[in-house]
C-alpha cells in the first residue's frame, strides 16, 4: 500500500486505501448496492468541507479580504461503525408463484417480506452478519425453508485504524457592505502507480452581517450574521488487474446557519449553529476477472456497476470558535459537534477587515 506523505493524502486514504487490498472486488461491490456500508465517507466529507469558511461573526462595511489554509479534522465516532440494513426476504415473490409441488405449510408468512439488521460499515468490526432469505424454487421440500444464504461485508481492518481524518482546503474571501463571499478549490492529478483517478474539490460560501441594523448589539460588541456554503467534490479510481475499469464518486456538501460573536480587544469568541448535508453518487463500470489461474476466461468474469446515492448522517452542526486579530494575522481555532465531531485549526490565516 502506498505511503501517505501529506495531510491531503491522509483523507484520500478514506477511499484509495480501501481499494489496495486483497478482497478488492467485494469492497468495490459495496459502491454498487450497499450505501450504508460506505456512508461514513459521505458523513466525513461533510464534516471536513462544511467548516473553515467563517473567521468572524462580524463583516464590515468597507472592503476586506482574507486568505486561509485551514486544517479541518473529522473524527470517526461510534455511529460510523454500523448501519441499519433492510433487505427483501424473497417471501413476496414466493407467494406470487404457483408451484405444483409446493408442500402445505411451507409458504412464508405475509408479514415477512422484509427484514432489518445491524451490519458493520467500512469502519466496523469483523462480526459476520447473516442474511436470511426464502428459497423461491428447488427440487426438494427443504428448499422452501428460510435459509442463511449470504453474509454482509465486514469492516475493513486497515480503514478501521484511521479514526482521525485531517484535510487542508485553501480558501479566499473578499468582503464589502457587510457581505463576505468566499471561494476555495483544490485538485490532485491522477496517479497511475496507485490507480488513483484524480481529485477535484471546490466550494462557494457567503456570509451577511445584519447586526448593523440593530444598534444595541453594536454598542455591546455583539455581531450576528447568516452564513451558507456549498462544496462539490469528485474522486476517481481506475484499477487494472484482478478488477479493471473505472469508479467515480461525485459529491456535494452544504451548511446553512447563523453566526453570533462577541469581540473584546484582539479576541473574538463566536458560535455557529445550523444544518448540514452531505451526499455522493457513484458511477462507472468495472469487470471482476476472478482469481483463477486464467483470470481472462470470460466465464470467470462478472460486472460491477456502481450506481447508488449515499447520504451522510445529515443534521444540526454547532461549533465554538476563538479568533485572534494581530494585524493581518488572524488565526482561528474551533471545535464542532454534529453528525461527527470536528476540529478547525486556521493558524495560517491572513486578512484585513473592512471598517
C-alpha positions as CSV (number, residue, x, y, z in Angstrom):
1,X,0.0,0.0,0.0
2,X,1.3,3.4,-0.9
3,X,2.6,5.6,1.9
4,X,0.6,8.7,3.0
5,X,3.0,11.6,2.8
6,X,0.8,14.7,3.1
7,X,-2.2,15.8,5.1
8,X,-4.2,15.7,1.9
9,X,-3.3,12.1,1.3
10,X,-4.5,11.2,4.8
11,X,-8.1,12.0,3.8
12,X,-7.7,10.4,0.4
13,X,-6.9,7.2,2.3
14,X,-10.7,7.1,3.1
15,X,-11.3,6.0,-0.4
16,X,-8.0,5.0,-2.0
17,X,-6.6,2.7,0.6
18,X,-9.7,0.6,0.8
19,X,-9.0,-0.4,-2.8
20,X,-5.4,-1.5,-2.1
21,X,-6.5,-4.8,-0.5
22,X,-6.8,-8.5,-1.3
23,X,-10.6,-8.5,-1.4
24,X,-10.8,-5.7,-3.9
25,X,-13.9,-6.9,-5.8
26,X,-16.0,-7.5,-2.7
27,X,-15.3,-4.0,-1.4
28,X,-16.0,-2.3,-4.7
29,X,-19.4,-4.1,-4.9
30,X,-20.4,-2.0,-1.8
31,X,-20.5,1.0,-4.2
32,X,-23.0,-0.9,-6.3
33,X,-25.6,-2.0,-3.7
34,X,-24.7,-1.2,-0.1
35,X,-24.9,2.6,0.5
36,X,-24.9,2.1,4.3
37,X,-21.6,0.3,4.2
38,X,-19.8,3.4,2.8
39,X,-22.0,6.0,4.5
40,X,-19.2,7.2,6.8
41,X,-17.3,8.5,3.7
42,X,-20.2,10.9,3.0
43,X,-20.6,11.9,6.6
44,X,-16.8,12.6,6.9
45,X,-16.7,14.7,3.8
46,X,-19.5,16.8,5.3
47,X,-17.5,17.3,8.5
48,X,-14.4,18.2,6.6
49,X,-15.8,20.5,4.0
50,X,-18.6,22.4,5.8
51,X,-16.2,24.2,8.2
52,X,-13.3,26.6,7.8
53,X,-15.0,29.4,5.9
54,X,-16.2,31.6,8.7
55,X,-13.4,33.5,10.5
56,X,-15.6,36.1,12.4
57,X,-19.2,36.9,13.2
58,X,-18.6,40.5,12.0
59,X,-18.4,41.6,8.4
60,X,-17.6,45.3,8.0
61,X,-19.0,47.8,5.5
62,X,-15.6,48.6,3.9
63,X,-13.5,46.4,1.6
64,X,-11.8,43.4,3.3
65,X,-10.0,40.3,2.2
66,X,-8.6,37.1,3.7
67,X,-6.6,34.0,2.7
68,X,-6.7,30.9,4.8
69,X,-5.1,27.5,4.8
70,X,-7.2,25.7,7.4
71,X,-6.6,22.3,8.8
72,X,-10.0,20.6,9.3
73,X,-10.2,17.3,11.2
74,X,-13.1,14.8,11.3
75,X,-13.4,12.1,14.0
76,X,-14.9,8.8,13.2
77,X,-17.4,8.0,16.0
78,X,-19.4,5.1,17.3
79,X,-22.3,5.8,14.9
80,X,-20.0,5.4,12.0
81,X,-19.3,1.8,12.9
82,X,-22.6,0.2,11.9
83,X,-25.8,0.9,9.9
84,X,-29.3,-0.5,9.5
85,X,-29.5,-2.9,6.5
86,X,-33.0,-3.7,5.2
87,X,-33.4,-6.5,2.7
88,X,-36.0,-8.5,0.8
89,X,-36.5,-12.0,2.1
90,X,-37.9,-13.3,-1.2
91,X,-41.2,-14.1,0.5
92,X,-43.3,-11.8,-1.6
93,X,-42.0,-13.4,-4.8
94,X,-42.5,-16.9,-3.4
95,X,-46.2,-16.2,-2.6
96,X,-46.8,-14.8,-6.0
97,X,-45.6,-18.0,-7.7
98,X,-47.7,-21.2,-8.0
99,X,-45.8,-24.4,-7.8
100,X,-47.4,-27.8,-8.3
101,X,-45.0,-29.4,-5.9
102,X,-45.2,-26.8,-3.1
103,X,-45.9,-28.7,0.1
104,X,-48.5,-27.5,2.5
105,X,-47.2,-25.4,5.4
106,X,-44.1,-24.2,3.7
107,X,-45.3,-21.0,2.2
108,X,-43.9,-17.9,4.0
109,X,-46.0,-15.6,6.2
110,X,-47.4,-12.4,4.7
111,X,-45.6,-10.2,7.3
112,X,-42.1,-11.4,6.5
113,X,-41.5,-9.7,3.2
114,X,-38.6,-7.5,4.5
115,X,-36.2,-7.7,7.4
116,X,-33.7,-5.3,9.0
117,X,-30.5,-5.9,10.9
118,X,-27.5,-4.0,12.2
119,X,-24.4,-4.5,10.0
120,X,-20.8,-3.2,10.2
121,X,-19.7,-0.3,8.0
122,X,-16.3,0.1,6.3
123,X,-15.1,1.3,9.8
124,X,-17.0,-1.5,11.6
125,X,-15.9,-4.7,13.3
126,X,-15.2,-8.3,12.0
127,X,-18.6,-9.7,13.0
128,X,-20.2,-12.0,10.4
129,X,-23.8,-10.9,9.8
130,X,-26.0,-13.4,8.0
131,X,-28.9,-12.5,5.7
132,X,-31.7,-15.0,5.7
133,X,-33.9,-15.5,2.6
134,X,-36.6,-17.9,1.5
135,X,-35.8,-20.2,-1.3
136,X,-38.0,-19.5,-4.3
137,X,-37.5,-22.7,-6.2
138,X,-35.8,-26.1,-5.8
139,X,-36.5,-29.8,-6.2
140,X,-36.8,-30.7,-2.5
141,X,-39.3,-29.7,0.2
142,X,-36.4,-28.3,2.3
143,X,-35.8,-25.7,-0.4
144,X,-38.9,-23.8,0.8
145,X,-37.3,-23.2,4.2
146,X,-35.7,-19.9,5.4
147,X,-32.0,-20.2,4.7
148,X,-28.9,-18.3,5.6
149,X,-27.8,-17.5,2.0
150,X,-25.3,-14.7,2.4
151,X,-23.1,-12.6,4.7
152,X,-22.7,-8.9,4.7
153,X,-19.3,-7.3,4.4
154,X,-17.2,-7.0,7.5
155,X,-15.3,-3.8,8.5
156,X,-12.0,-3.1,6.8
157,X,-9.1,-3.8,9.1
158,X,-6.9,-1.0,7.6
159,X,-9.5,1.7,7.3
160,X,-10.7,0.9,10.8
161,X,-7.4,2.3,12.2
162,X,-8.0,5.8,10.7
163,X,-10.4,7.4,13.1
164,X,-8.8,10.9,12.8
165,X,-9.1,12.4,9.3
166,X,-7.3,15.7,8.6
167,X,-7.8,17.8,5.5
168,X,-6.3,21.1,4.1
169,X,-8.6,23.2,1.9
170,X,-7.2,26.7,0.9
171,X,-9.8,29.5,0.5
172,X,-10.0,33.1,-0.5
173,X,-12.6,35.7,0.6
174,X,-13.5,39.3,-0.2
175,X,-16.0,41.5,1.7
176,X,-17.8,44.8,1.5
177,X,-21.2,46.2,2.5
178,X,-21.4,43.7,5.4
179,X,-21.2,40.7,2.9
180,X,-18.4,38.3,2.6
181,X,-18.0,35.9,-0.3
182,X,-15.5,33.1,-0.3
183,X,-14.2,30.6,-2.9
184,X,-12.0,27.6,-2.4
185,X,-10.5,25.0,-4.7
186,X,-8.0,22.1,-4.6
187,X,-7.1,19.5,-7.1
188,X,-4.8,16.4,-7.3
189,X,-3.9,14.9,-10.7
190,X,-4.3,11.2,-11.4
191,X,-1.6,8.9,-10.1
192,X,-1.3,5.8,-12.2
193,X,1.0,3.9,-9.8
194,X,-1.8,3.6,-7.3
195,X,-4.7,3.6,-9.8
196,X,-5.8,6.9,-8.5
197,X,-8.0,8.8,-11.0
198,X,-7.7,12.3,-9.6
199,X,-9.5,14.6,-7.1
200,X,-11.2,17.9,-7.5
201,X,-12.9,19.9,-4.8
202,X,-14.3,23.4,-5.0
203,X,-16.7,25.4,-2.9
204,X,-18.6,28.7,-2.6
205,X,-19.7,30.5,0.6
206,X,-21.5,33.6,1.6
207,X,-22.0,35.5,4.9
208,X,-24.1,38.6,5.7
209,X,-23.8,40.5,8.9
210,X,-27.2,42.1,9.7
211,X,-26.3,43.2,13.3
212,X,-25.6,46.7,11.9
213,X,-29.3,47.1,11.7
214,X,-29.6,46.7,15.5
215,X,-27.8,49.5,17.4
216,X,-28.0,47.9,20.8
217,X,-26.0,44.9,19.6
218,X,-23.3,47.1,18.1
219,X,-23.0,49.0,21.4
220,X,-22.5,45.7,23.2
221,X,-19.9,44.4,20.7
222,X,-22.2,41.6,19.6
223,X,-22.4,40.6,16.0
224,X,-24.9,38.2,14.3
225,X,-24.7,37.1,10.8
226,X,-26.2,34.4,8.4
227,X,-23.9,32.1,6.5
228,X,-24.1,29.4,3.9
229,X,-21.7,27.3,1.8
230,X,-21.8,24.7,-0.9
231,X,-18.9,22.3,-1.7
232,X,-18.6,19.9,-4.7
233,X,-16.1,17.1,-4.9
234,X,-15.1,14.3,-7.3
235,X,-12.7,11.4,-6.9
236,X,-11.8,8.7,-9.4
237,X,-10.3,5.2,-9.3
238,X,-9.1,3.2,-12.3
239,X,-7.9,-0.2,-11.3
240,X,-6.1,-2.7,-13.5
241,X,-5.6,-6.3,-12.8
242,X,-8.0,-8.6,-11.0
243,X,-10.6,-5.8,-11.2
244,X,-10.4,-3.5,-14.2
245,X,-12.4,-0.4,-15.1
246,X,-13.4,2.9,-13.5
247,X,-15.2,4.0,-10.3
248,X,-16.2,7.7,-9.8
249,X,-17.6,9.3,-6.7
250,X,-19.2,12.7,-7.1
251,X,-20.5,14.5,-4.0
252,X,-21.9,17.7,-2.5
253,X,-21.9,19.2,1.0
254,X,-23.7,22.2,2.4
255,X,-24.1,24.2,5.6
256,X,-26.6,27.0,6.3
257,X,-26.9,28.7,9.7
258,X,-26.3,31.6,12.0
259,X,-23.1,33.0,13.5
260,X,-23.1,35.0,16.7
261,X,-19.9,36.5,18.2
262,X,-18.6,38.9,20.9
263,X,-15.4,40.8,20.4
264,X,-13.2,42.1,23.2
265,X,-9.8,43.7,22.4
266,X,-8.0,41.5,19.9
267,X,-10.0,38.4,20.8
268,X,-13.4,37.3,19.4
269,X,-15.4,34.3,20.5
270,X,-18.1,33.2,18.1
271,X,-20.5,30.3,17.7
272,X,-22.0,28.7,14.5
273,X,-25.3,26.9,14.5
274,X,-27.0,25.4,11.5
275,X,-28.0,22.5,9.4
276,X,-25.5,20.5,7.2
277,X,-26.0,18.0,4.4
278,X,-23.6,15.7,2.6
279,X,-24.1,13.1,-0.1
280,X,-22.3,11.5,-3.1
281,X,-23.2,9.4,-6.1
282,X,-21.3,6.5,-7.6
283,X,-20.8,5.8,-11.3
284,X,-18.6,3.9,-13.7
285,X,-18.2,0.3,-14.8
286,X,-15.8,-2.4,-13.6
287,X,-15.1,-6.0,-14.6
288,X,-14.1,-8.6,-11.9
289,X,-11.9,-11.1,-13.8
290,X,-11.9,-13.5,-10.9
291,X,-8.9,-15.0,-9.1
292,X,-8.4,-18.3,-11.0
293,X,-5.2,-19.1,-12.9
294,X,-6.6,-17.8,-16.1
295,X,-8.5,-14.6,-15.0
296,X,-9.2,-13.6,-18.6
297,X,-11.6,-16.5,-19.1
298,X,-15.0,-14.9,-19.8
299,X,-16.9,-17.4,-17.6
300,X,-14.9,-16.2,-14.6
301,X,-15.8,-12.5,-15.2
302,X,-18.6,-10.5,-13.6
303,X,-19.7,-6.9,-13.9
304,X,-19.7,-4.3,-11.1
305,X,-22.0,-1.4,-11.9
306,X,-21.7,1.4,-9.3
307,X,-24.9,3.4,-9.3
308,X,-26.1,4.4,-5.9
309,X,-26.6,7.6,-3.9
310,X,-25.1,7.7,-0.5
311,X,-26.4,10.2,2.1
312,X,-24.4,11.2,5.2
313,X,-25.9,11.4,8.6
314,X,-27.2,14.9,7.9
315,X,-28.3,17.1,10.8
316,X,-27.6,20.0,13.1
317,X,-24.0,21.2,13.5
318,X,-22.8,23.6,16.2
319,X,-19.3,25.0,16.7
320,X,-17.5,27.2,19.2
321,X,-14.5,29.2,17.9
322,X,-11.9,31.6,19.2
323,X,-10.3,34.2,16.8
324,X,-7.3,36.4,17.4
325,X,-6.6,39.6,15.3
326,X,-3.0,40.7,15.2
327,X,-2.7,42.9,12.2
328,X,-3.1,40.9,9.1
329,X,-2.6,37.6,11.0
330,X,-6.0,36.3,12.2
331,X,-5.8,32.7,13.5
332,X,-8.9,30.9,14.4
333,X,-9.4,27.6,16.3
334,X,-12.7,25.9,17.0
335,X,-14.5,22.7,17.9
336,X,-17.7,21.5,16.3
337,X,-20.3,18.8,17.1
338,X,-22.8,17.3,14.6
339,X,-23.1,14.0,12.9
340,X,-19.4,13.7,13.7
341,X,-17.2,15.9,15.9
342,X,-14.6,18.0,14.2
343,X,-11.8,20.5,14.9
344,X,-10.9,23.6,12.9
345,X,-7.3,25.0,13.1
346,X,-6.8,28.1,11.0
347,X,-3.3,29.1,12.0
348,X,-2.3,30.2,8.5
349,X,-4.9,32.9,8.1
350,X,-4.2,36.4,6.9
351,X,-6.5,39.2,6.0
352,X,-7.9,42.7,6.5
353,X,-11.3,43.5,7.9
354,X,-13.4,46.2,6.4
355,X,-14.4,49.1,8.7
